[in-house]
Amino acid sequence: MTPPPGARAGWVLGVDSGGSGLRIALGRAGGEGGVRAHGAVVEREPVRTGASGIDAGHLLALLVPAARSLLAGAGADRVDAVCVGAAGMASLGGQLRADLPGALADELGARRVALAADAVTGYAGALGERPGAVVAAGTGMIALGTDLRGWRRADGWGHLLGDCGGGAWIGRAGLEAALRAHDGRAGGSDALLARAVAEFGPVAGLPGRLYPRTDRPAVLAAFAPEVAACAAGDPADRVAAAILRQAAREIAATAAAACPPGAGGEVALTGGLFRMGEPLLAPVREELARALPDAAVVPAAGGPLDGALLIGGGLTRDALRLPVDAALLHLAGDPL
């Protein structure tokens, strides 16, 4: 028999794993559905990705000591539910789905585990459990929409095949413009060339420094704020501004593809990319108005880590309303 909502309050661990590292929060699920945070830690090392996908062993090596430290600080010895939101989960999460539920049960006592694409935790943090669409943009870029019966996903295919308009996409376009200026080709930007040299040294050596790196998407994304700074300069760099305008078009087109018909017309923007501010946000708002004229762009209530805690809290009450999906939101374990 399913217990009524509010019948149990449990310890919840939320995890947000992305290109810039791992964020971990411990919360207490309340009887009315909220989760009260008790502490959080940040691991700056990104989880590795190999031939088998996201490396479950590496994630556990980063996560378990941090989680135990948070539990000790809260005077608890186990968690009731864990939600891990990870970039690349939909395409590269096979090893996580196979290994994490059992390992988290053994190491932390977790009886329920949710393994989610970071777009799902981004959605939950931004809009909660109501229908709409969320654009999650950081190193990568994905949009996710739901009518609470199923998910509509657009992009999120990684920096080599997609993530159009995301941080790595913008950074790569900025560095291309810098190299065009270095060569004397059309479409170059002297302002971006100067910033590339300041960031990486002589650009003739950039391929040798960039291509062998396993964290290449994060390195590319780190240059995106330099593109925004050039676009906002006085005078503004037209090449940099054009890159951000094209990124905005890509973001709006992806949002339109994910927005389910009749889902309430709400679109929220979440993720670190939008912290670049008005140089990107202004064209994004304009392009969204063109692509989704009937949609309301609403503030995100929270971020992916808040969403991970919300999903974990739903597991403790057996009351999660977001649709389960084999790739996007995988649940494992026994009812609490």
C-alpha positions as CSV (number, residue, x, y, z in Angstrom):
1,M,0.0,0.0,0.0
2,T,1.4,3.4,-0.9
3,P,1.8,5.7,2.1
4,P,0.0,9.0,1.9
5,P,2.1,12.1,1.0
6,G,3.6,13.5,4.2
7,A,3.8,10.1,5.9
8,R,7.6,10.0,5.9
9,A,10.5,12.4,6.0
10,G,13.8,11.1,4.9
11,W,17.4,12.1,4.1
12,V,17.9,12.9,0.5
13,L,21.1,13.3,-1.4
14,G,21.1,15.4,-4.6
15,V,24.0,15.3,-7.1
16,D,24.6,17.5,-10.1
17,S,27.4,16.3,-12.3
18,G,28.5,18.4,-15.3
19,G,31.5,19.5,-17.3
20,S,32.8,21.7,-14.5
21,G,32.6,19.3,-11.7
22,L,30.3,17.7,-9.1
23,R,27.9,19.5,-6.7
24,I,26.4,17.5,-3.9
25,A,23.7,18.5,-1.4
26,L,22.1,16.7,1.5
27,G,18.6,17.6,2.4
28,R,15.8,16.5,4.7
29,A,12.5,15.7,2.9
30,G,9.6,17.3,4.7
31,G,6.1,15.9,5.1
32,E,4.6,18.4,2.7
33,G,6.9,17.7,-0.1
34,G,9.7,20.2,0.4
35,V,13.3,19.4,1.0
36,R,15.3,21.4,3.5
37,A,19.0,21.6,2.7
38,H,21.5,20.7,5.4
39,G,24.7,21.2,3.5
40,A,26.5,21.1,0.2
41,V,30.0,20.5,-1.2
42,V,31.6,21.1,-4.6
43,E,34.1,18.8,-6.2
44,R,35.9,20.7,-9.0
45,E,37.0,17.6,-10.9
46,P,34.7,16.5,-13.7
47,V,33.6,12.9,-13.8
48,R,35.5,11.1,-16.5
49,T,33.9,9.7,-19.6
50,G,35.5,6.7,-21.4
51,A,34.7,4.0,-23.9
52,S,31.9,2.6,-21.6
53,G,30.3,6.0,-21.1
54,I,30.3,8.0,-17.8
55,D,32.8,6.4,-15.4
56,A,30.7,5.1,-12.5
57,G,33.8,4.2,-10.4
58,H,35.2,7.7,-10.8
59,L,31.8,9.3,-9.9
60,L,31.6,7.1,-6.8
61,A,35.1,8.0,-5.7
62,L,34.2,11.6,-5.8
63,L,30.7,11.3,-4.4
64,V,30.9,8.8,-1.5
65,P,33.5,10.6,0.7
66,A,31.7,13.9,0.2
67,A,28.3,12.3,1.0
68,R,29.7,10.7,4.2
69,S,31.1,14.0,5.3
70,L,27.7,15.7,4.8
71,L,25.9,12.9,6.7
72,A,28.3,13.2,9.6
73,G,27.7,16.9,9.8
74,A,24.0,16.3,9.9
75,G,24.2,13.6,12.5
76,A,22.9,10.9,10.1
77,D,24.4,7.6,9.1
78,R,22.5,6.9,5.8
79,V,20.4,8.4,3.1
80,D,16.9,7.3,2.1
81,A,17.0,8.4,-1.5
82,V,19.6,9.7,-4.0
83,C,19.1,11.5,-7.2
84,V,22.1,11.8,-9.5
85,G,21.7,14.3,-12.4
86,A,24.5,13.9,-14.9
87,A,25.4,15.6,-18.2
88,G,25.3,12.9,-20.9
89,M,23.2,10.5,-18.9
90,A,20.8,9.9,-21.7
91,S,23.5,8.8,-24.2
92,L,26.4,7.7,-22.0
93,G,24.8,6.6,-18.7
94,G,24.6,2.8,-19.2
95,Q,27.4,2.1,-16.7
96,L,25.8,4.4,-14.1
97,R,22.4,2.7,-14.5
98,A,24.1,-0.7,-14.1
99,D,26.4,0.1,-11.2
100,L,25.2,3.1,-9.2
101,P,22.0,1.8,-7.5
102,G,23.7,-1.2,-5.9
103,A,26.9,0.8,-5.0
104,L,24.9,3.6,-3.4
105,A,22.8,1.1,-1.4
106,D,26.0,-0.5,-0.2
107,E,28.0,2.7,0.5
108,L,25.3,5.1,1.8
109,G,22.3,2.8,2.6
110,A,20.2,4.4,-0.2
111,R,17.0,2.3,-0.9
112,R,15.7,4.5,-3.8
113,V,17.9,5.9,-6.5
114,A,17.0,8.2,-9.4
115,L,19.5,8.5,-12.3
116,A,18.5,11.5,-14.4
117,A,19.8,13.5,-17.3
118,D,21.0,16.9,-16.1
119,A,18.2,18.3,-18.3
120,V,15.6,16.5,-16.1
121,T,17.1,17.8,-12.9
122,G,17.3,21.2,-14.5
123,Y,13.7,21.0,-15.5
124,A,12.6,19.9,-11.9
125,G,14.6,22.7,-10.4
126,A,13.2,25.3,-12.8
127,L,9.6,24.4,-13.1
128,G,9.1,21.7,-10.5
129,E,6.4,19.2,-11.5
130,R,4.3,21.2,-13.8
131,P,4.2,21.1,-17.6
132,G,6.3,23.3,-19.8
133,A,9.8,23.4,-21.3
134,V,13.2,24.2,-19.9
135,V,16.4,25.1,-21.7
136,A,19.4,23.8,-19.7
137,A,22.5,25.5,-21.0
138,G,26.0,25.3,-19.6
139,T,29.0,23.6,-21.2
140,G,26.4,21.8,-23.3
141,M,22.9,22.6,-24.3
142,I,19.6,20.7,-24.2
143,A,15.9,21.5,-24.0
144,L,13.4,19.3,-22.4
145,G,9.6,19.6,-22.3
146,T,6.8,17.5,-20.7
147,D,3.1,17.3,-20.4
148,L,3.7,15.1,-17.4
149,R,2.9,12.0,-19.5
150,G,6.2,11.9,-21.5
151,W,9.3,13.9,-22.3
152,R,10.2,15.8,-25.5
153,R,14.0,16.2,-25.8
154,A,15.9,18.4,-28.3
155,D,19.7,18.5,-28.7
156,G,22.0,17.5,-25.9
157,W,24.1,15.5,-28.4
158,G,27.5,16.6,-27.1
159,H,30.0,19.2,-28.4
160,L,31.0,17.2,-31.5
161,L,27.5,16.5,-32.8
162,G,25.3,19.2,-31.2
163,D,24.8,21.2,-28.1
164,C,24.2,24.1,-30.4
165,G,24.2,27.5,-28.7
166,G,25.8,26.1,-25.5
167,G,29.0,27.2,-23.8
168,A,31.4,24.9,-25.7
169,W,29.6,25.9,-29.0
170,I,30.1,29.6,-28.3
171,G,33.6,29.2,-27.1
172,R,34.6,27.2,-30.1
173,A,33.0,29.8,-32.4
174,G,34.9,32.5,-30.6
175,L,38.2,30.7,-31.0
176,E,37.5,30.0,-34.7
177,A,37.0,33.8,-35.1
178,A,40.3,34.4,-33.3
179,L,42.1,32.0,-35.6
180,R,40.5,33.6,-38.7
181,A,41.9,37.0,-37.5
182,H,45.3,35.4,-37.0
183,D,45.2,34.0,-40.5
184,G,43.8,37.2,-42.1
185,R,40.6,35.4,-43.2
186,A,37.2,36.9,-43.4
187,G,35.0,36.6,-40.3
188,G,37.9,37.1,-37.9
189,S,37.9,39.2,-34.8
190,D,41.0,41.0,-33.5
191,A,39.3,41.5,-30.1
192,L,38.7,37.7,-29.8
193,L,42.3,37.0,-31.0
194,A,43.7,39.2,-28.2
195,R,41.6,37.5,-25.6
196,A,42.5,34.0,-27.0
197,V,46.2,34.9,-26.8
198,A,45.8,36.2,-23.2
199,E,44.0,33.0,-22.3
200,F,46.0,30.3,-24.1
201,G,49.2,31.9,-25.4
202,P,50.2,32.1,-29.0
203,V,47.2,30.7,-31.0
204,A,49.4,28.8,-33.5
205,G,49.9,26.3,-30.6
206,L,46.2,26.1,-29.7
207,P,45.4,22.9,-31.5
208,G,48.2,21.0,-29.8
209,R,47.1,22.3,-26.4
210,L,43.4,21.7,-26.9
211,Y,42.9,18.5,-29.0
212,P,44.5,16.0,-26.6
213,R,42.6,17.2,-23.6
214,T,39.9,14.9,-22.2
215,D,38.1,18.0,-20.7
216,R,37.9,19.7,-24.1
217,P,34.3,20.8,-23.9
218,A,34.9,22.6,-20.5
219,V,38.0,24.3,-22.0
220,L,36.0,25.5,-25.0
221,A,33.1,26.7,-22.7
222,A,35.6,28.6,-20.5
223,F,36.1,30.9,-23.5
224,A,32.4,31.7,-23.9
225,P,32.5,34.6,-21.3
226,E,35.3,36.2,-23.3
227,V,33.0,36.2,-26.3
228,A,30.2,37.8,-24.2
229,A,32.7,40.4,-22.9
230,C,33.7,41.3,-26.5
231,A,30.1,41.6,-27.5
232,A,29.4,43.9,-24.6
233,G,32.5,46.0,-25.1
234,D,32.7,49.7,-26.0
235,P,32.8,49.5,-28.9
236,A,31.0,46.2,-29.2
237,D,32.8,43.6,-31.3
238,R,30.4,42.7,-34.2
239,V,31.8,39.2,-34.7
240,A,31.3,38.3,-31.1
241,A,27.8,39.8,-31.1
242,A,26.9,37.8,-34.2
243,I,28.1,34.6,-32.5
244,L,25.8,35.3,-29.5
245,R,22.9,36.1,-31.9
246,Q,23.4,32.8,-33.7
247,A,23.6,31.0,-30.3
248,A,20.3,32.6,-29.3
249,R,18.7,31.4,-32.5
250,E,19.9,27.9,-31.8
251,I,18.6,28.0,-28.2
252,A,15.2,29.3,-29.3
253,A,14.8,26.7,-32.1
254,T,15.7,23.9,-29.6
255,A,13.2,25.3,-27.0
256,A,10.5,25.3,-29.7
257,A,11.3,21.7,-30.6
258,A,11.0,20.6,-27.0
259,C,7.9,22.6,-26.0
260,P,4.9,20.2,-26.0
261,P,1.7,21.4,-27.5
262,G,-0.8,22.7,-25.0
263,A,1.6,22.2,-22.1
264,G,0.8,25.6,-20.5
265,G,3.2,27.8,-22.5
266,E,5.9,28.2,-19.9
267,V,9.6,28.2,-20.8
268,A,12.3,28.6,-18.2
269,L,16.0,29.1,-18.8
270,T,18.5,27.4,-16.5
271,G,22.2,26.7,-16.3
272,G,25.5,28.5,-15.9
273,L,25.6,29.8,-19.5
274,F,22.9,32.4,-18.8
275,R,25.0,34.0,-16.1
276,M,26.8,35.7,-18.9
277,G,23.9,38.2,-18.7
278,E,22.4,40.6,-21.2
279,P,24.9,40.1,-24.0
280,L,23.3,36.6,-24.4
281,L,19.9,37.0,-22.6
282,A,18.7,39.9,-24.7
283,P,19.0,38.1,-28.0
284,V,17.7,34.9,-26.5
285,R,14.5,36.7,-25.3
286,E,14.1,38.2,-28.8
287,E,14.5,34.9,-30.6
288,L,12.2,33.0,-28.1
289,A,9.5,35.6,-28.8
290,R,9.8,34.8,-32.5
291,A,10.0,31.1,-32.2
292,L,7.4,30.7,-29.4
293,P,5.2,33.8,-29.6
294,D,2.5,32.4,-27.2
295,A,4.9,31.1,-24.6
296,A,5.7,32.9,-21.3
297,V,9.4,33.0,-20.4
298,V,9.4,32.6,-16.6
299,P,12.2,32.8,-14.1
300,A,13.7,29.4,-13.1
301,A,12.7,28.7,-9.5
302,G,16.1,26.9,-8.9
303,G,18.8,25.0,-10.6
304,P,19.7,21.4,-11.3
305,L,20.9,20.6,-7.8
306,D,17.5,21.9,-6.4
307,G,15.8,19.6,-9.0
308,A,17.9,16.6,-7.8
309,L,16.7,17.2,-4.3
310,L,13.1,17.7,-5.4
311,I,13.2,14.3,-7.3
312,G,14.9,12.6,-4.3
313,G,12.2,14.0,-2.0
314,G,9.5,12.7,-4.3
315,L,11.1,9.2,-4.0
316,T,10.9,9.3,-0.2
317,R,7.1,9.9,-0.5
318,D,6.6,7.6,-3.5
319,A,4.9,10.7,-5.0
320,L,7.1,11.7,-8.0
321,R,4.9,13.2,-10.8
322,L,7.6,13.6,-13.5
323,P,7.4,10.8,-16.1
324,V,9.9,7.9,-15.8
325,D,11.9,7.2,-18.9
326,A,14.5,4.5,-19.5
327,A,17.2,7.0,-20.6
328,L,16.1,10.4,-19.1
329,L,14.8,9.4,-15.6
330,H,15.6,5.9,-14.4
331,L,14.4,4.7,-11.0
332,A,15.9,1.9,-9.0
333,G,15.3,0.4,-5.6
334,D,12.4,-0.5,-3.3
335,P,9.6,1.8,-2.1
336,L,10.5,3.4,1.2
